[in-house]
Amino acid sequence: MLLDELKARMFKAMKAGEILEKEILRVALGEITTEAARPGRTGSDDEARAILRKLIKSNEETSLSSEDVEKKATLARENQILAEFLPKALSEDDVVAALAPISDALRAAGNDGQATGLAMKHLRATSANVDGKIVTRAVQRLRAPG
């Protein structure tokens, strides 16, 4: 279970004196356990991964608004640590290949937005881990003439 992996890694970081790693994992564990305690939540690995993605996105937004080079480096390292617990996202070429079965439907869609919606629906049904921006580029490649 992902929660157990996070705890084990946090304790390993504590023993190794890795303060940054220990602290970001402690924050992640706190967020996950708090969310799991809410009514209607199961504490599943999928919910935990969603929280890790939320923390990464928050760090990215903070980094964009910061001028402090050291802070940006810290946030990037935190994101690197958190991302190790997420499945690897498909590359643009992998997304194009995954969308091959519905390429005709994507080309027939009224616009790129509708085509991207179809693509996301198809990719979610296959449980593919994708970045929306990469899916958009892959759809544009598939819809490009010639």
C-alpha positions in Angstrom: 0.0 0.0 0.0 1.2 3.5 -0.9 0.8 4.8 2.6 3.1 2.1 4.0 5.7 2.9 1.3 5.6 6.6 2.2 6.0 5.8 5.9 8.9 3.5 5.3 10.7 6.0 3.1 10.1 8.8 5.7 11.7 6.7 8.4 14.6 5.8 6.1 15.0 9.6 5.5 15.0 10.3 9.2 17.7 7.7 9.9 19.8 9.1 7.0 19.4 12.7 8.2 17.6 13.7 5.0 15.6 16.6 6.5 14.0 17.8 3.3 12.8 14.4 2.2 11.6 13.6 5.7 9.6 16.8 5.9 7.9 16.6 2.5 6.9 13.0 3.2 5.6 13.9 6.6 3.4 16.6 5.0 2.2 14.1 2.4 1.4 11.5 5.0 -0.5 14.2 7.0 -2.6 15.2 4.0 -3.3 11.7 3.1 -4.4 10.6 6.6 -6.5 13.7 7.0 -8.3 13.1 3.7 -8.8 9.4 4.5 -10.5 10.3 7.8 -13.2 12.3 6.0 -16.6 10.8 5.5 -16.9 8.9 2.2 -13.2 8.5 1.7 -11.5 5.1 1.7 -7.9 6.0 2.0 -7.2 4.1 -1.2 -3.9 4.4 -3.1 -5.8 6.3 -5.9 -6.8 8.9 -3.3 -3.3 9.1 -2.0 -1.9 9.5 -5.5 -4.4 12.4 -6.1 -3.1 14.1 -3.0 0.5 13.7 -4.1 -0.4 15.2 -7.5 -2.1 18.1 -5.7 1.0 18.7 -3.6 3.2 18.6 -6.7 0.9 21.1 -8.5 0.9 23.4 -5.5 4.7 23.4 -5.4 4.9 24.1 -9.2 2.5 27.1 -8.8 4.5 28.4 -5.8 7.8 28.0 -7.8 6.4 30.0 -10.7 5.5 32.9 -8.4 8.8 32.9 -6.5 11.9 34.8 -7.4 14.0 32.9 -4.8 16.4 30.5 -6.6 17.0 28.5 -3.5 13.3 28.1 -2.8 12.7 27.0 -6.4 15.4 24.3 -6.0 13.8 23.1 -2.8 10.4 22.9 -4.4 11.8 21.0 -7.4 13.5 18.5 -5.1 10.3 18.0 -3.1 8.4 17.4 -6.4 11.1 14.9 -7.4 10.6 13.0 -4.2 6.8 13.0 -4.4 6.8 12.0 -8.1 8.8 8.8 -7.2 5.5 7.5 -5.7 3.4 8.1 -8.8 3.2 5.9 -11.9 5.2 7.3 -14.7 3.2 9.4 -17.2 3.1 8.4 -20.8 5.2 10.3 -23.3 3.6 12.1 -26.2 4.6 9.2 -28.6 3.1 6.7 -26.1 -0.1 8.7 -26.0 -0.3 8.9 -29.8 0.1 5.1 -29.9 -2.6 4.6 -27.1 -5.0 6.8 -29.1 -4.5 4.8 -32.4 -7.7 2.8 -31.9 -9.8 6.0 -31.9 -7.8 8.1 -34.3 -10.7 8.2 -36.8 -13.0 9.5 -34.2 -10.5 12.1 -33.1 -10.1 13.4 -36.7 -13.9 13.5 -37.0 -14.4 15.6 -33.9 -15.6 19.2 -34.4 -12.5 20.8 -32.9 -9.4 20.1 -30.9 -11.2 20.5 -27.6 -13.8 17.9 -28.4 -11.1 15.6 -29.7 -9.1 16.0 -26.5 -12.2 15.2 -24.5 -12.6 12.0 -26.4 -9.0 11.2 -26.0 -9.1 11.8 -22.2 -12.2 9.6 -21.9 -10.4 6.8 -23.8 -7.2 7.1 -21.8 -9.0 7.1 -18.5 -10.9 3.9 -19.5 -7.5 2.3 -20.0 -6.2 3.7 -16.7 -3.3 5.4 -18.5 -1.4 8.0 -16.5 -1.2 11.0 -18.7 -0.5 14.8 -18.5 -3.3 16.8 -20.1 -0.9 19.1 -22.0 0.8 16.0 -23.5 -2.6 14.6 -24.5 -3.5 18.0 -26.2 -0.2 17.9 -28.2 -0.8 14.2 -29.1 -4.4 15.0 -30.3 -3.1 17.9 -32.4 -0.5 15.6 -34.0 -3.2 13.0 -34.8 -5.5 15.7 -36.2 -2.8 17.4 -38.3 -3.4 17.0 -42.0 -1.2 14.7 -44.0 
